[in-house]
Amino acid sequence: MAGKKKRIKREPDYQPIAEFLRGKSSQIMRRVEEEDNVVLVTRHGKPMVAVISYERYKELTEMGMLIDKGEKGEE
């Protein structure tokens, strides 16, 4: 399988939402893309969203791991 990145299973990085608000979002996004990291954004210490690379998103979608709920999340 030429061209596929070899993934190393690792724990996700946790980043408080404050880091995004302080202007570090570009740096965090770049790291997600380049290192294929998963970042869980937290608010008050609890995960609120996950940030993954577009390549990982496409792979998960192709594998049927993500379900498209259509427009505006309606079923």
Secondary structure per residue as TSV (DSSP state, phi and psi in degrees):
chain	resnum	aa	ss	phi	psi
A	1	M	-	360.0	83.1
A	2	A	T	-68.2	143.4
A	3	G	T	88.2	-10.8
A	4	K	-	-82.0	136.8
A	5	K	-	-77.3	139.9
A	6	K	-	-84.0	124.0
A	7	R	-	-93.8	138.2
A	8	I	-	-107.0	122.3
A	9	K	-	-68.6	125.7
A	10	R	-	-147.6	164.3
A	11	E	-	-71.4	148.5
A	12	P	-	-68.7	156.4
A	13	D	E	-84.2	144.7
A	14	Y	E	-109.6	129.9
A	15	Q	E	-131.7	127.1
A	16	P	E	-69.0	149.2
A	17	I	H	-56.3	-28.3
A	18	A	H	-58.5	-32.7
A	19	E	H	-64.2	-36.0
A	20	F	I	-69.4	-39.9
A	21	L	I	-70.8	-21.8
A	22	R	I	-86.8	6.9
A	23	G	I	91.0	16.0
A	24	K	I	-97.3	7.5
A	25	S	H	-62.1	-39.8
A	26	S	H	-61.3	-44.2
A	27	Q	H	-63.4	-42.7
A	28	I	H	-65.8	-44.4
A	29	M	H	-63.2	-41.3
A	30	R	H	-60.8	-42.7
A	31	R	H	-65.2	-39.7
A	32	V	H	-59.3	-46.7
A	33	E	H	-67.7	-50.7
A	34	E	H	-70.1	-38.3
A	35	E	H	-102.9	1.5
A	36	D	T	53.9	40.4
A	37	N	-	-78.9	162.8
A	38	V	-	-114.4	129.7
A	39	V	E	-117.3	126.5
A	40	L	E	-99.3	119.3
A	41	V	E	-87.7	128.6
A	42	T	E	-111.7	152.3
A	43	R	E	-132.4	124.6
A	44	H	T	56.0	35.4
A	45	G	T	80.7	1.4
A	46	K	E	-114.5	135.0
A	47	P	E	-60.3	136.3
A	48	M	E	-119.9	-33.7
A	49	V	E	-146.6	157.8
A	50	A	E	-113.3	138.4
A	51	V	E	-112.1	122.6
A	52	I	-	-128.4	161.5
A	53	S	-	-70.2	156.6
A	54	Y	H	-62.5	-38.2
A	55	E	H	-60.3	-43.3
A	56	R	H	-66.4	-40.3
A	57	Y	H	-57.8	-48.2
A	58	K	H	-59.4	-44.7
A	59	E	H	-61.5	-44.1
A	60	L	H	-64.4	-38.8
A	61	T	H	-65.1	-45.7
A	62	E	H	-62.3	-32.3
A	63	M	T	-81.7	-4.5
A	64	G	T	79.2	15.6
A	65	M	-	-82.0	-20.5
A	66	L	S	-114.8	138.8
A	67	I	-	-111.1	127.2
A	68	D	-	-82.5	118.6
A	69	K	-	-90.2	8.0
A	70	G	-	79.8	-167.1
A	71	E	G	-64.1	134.1
A	72	K	G	55.1	25.4
A	73	G	G	71.8	13.8
A	74	E	-	-78.5	145.0
A	75	E	-	-96.5	360.0
